[in-house]
Amino acid sequence: MAEILPGVHQVEGVDPSPDFSTHVYLLKDRGASWTLVDTGLPGTHQATLAYLAKIKVEPTSVKKILLTHLHRDHTGSLKALAEKTRARTFAHWIEAAYIAMDPKYDGPGTPPAEPFVVDETLKDGDSVDAAGGLIAYHTPGHTPGHTAYYQTERKLLFSGDLFFGEGDRIDLTPPDFTQHSPTARISARRMGQLSVDSLLTYHGGPILHKGGAAVRSLVDKLR
C-alpha cells in the first residue's frame, strides 16, 4: 500500500508476515510536517525510513508520533524512530506509564521490550495539532489507556486495536489479547456514536469508506 487516502499513507514493509498485518500510518499535517500513528514491531523502523525516502520526506519532517497503546507491535520501533526523526511523542497518561515500564504491564499481549518516556501525555478529549486536527479518545478495554484518534472534518478514525479488520467487516480484538473485553465493548459503543467514513484499523482492513456502518453493525451484534 501507499497513499490510501489524500494525505494518509499506510507505510509499506512493516508487516511481520503475510498473515499478520500491522498498519503504521503516516499523516500529512497542514504545513510541511508529518505525523506517525504507531511505530510497528522492533526493527521495522528501517521500513518506515525507507518509505519516507521513497516518497521524498525527510525523517526530521515527521514532527509527532502518536501511540494508541503500549503493546510491542505498536511501540517496538518507537525509540529508533523518535531518535531518527526527533519527533515529539504522545500517549494517554495511563499508557505512557506502561510504555515507561513504571510499572511493568502484566496484562495480555506483549509489553515493551525497553522503557521509553513519551514527551506529552494525553487525556480523553484532548486535541492534537496533527493531520488537520485530531481528537484523542480514551478507548480502554484492549489496554487500560488505549487511545483512538479522530479527525472530525474528514471523519477519519485511527482505532488502534479497539477493532480488528476482517475485509469489509470488523470485530473486537480477540479476548486472548485484550485486558478487559466488556470495557472494550463499551468503548466500541462510544465510537459507534461518531460520524466515521474511514476506519483506519491497525490489524486487518482498513475500511476506507462507510467505516461507521461497520462499527455500528458490530455494536448491534454485541448487544
Beta strands, then each sheet from edge to edge (+ up, - down):
strand 1: 3-5
strand 2: 8-10
strand 3: 25-28
strand 4: 34-37
strand 5: 62-66
strand 6: 88-92
strand 7: 120-122
strand 8: 127-128
strand 9: 134-138
strand 10: 147-151
strand 11: 156-160
strand 12: 163-166
strand 13: 169-172
strand 14: 198-201
sheet 1: 1+ 2- 3+ 4- 5- 6- 7-
sheet 2: 8+ 9- 10+ 11- 14-
sheet 3: 12+ 13-
end
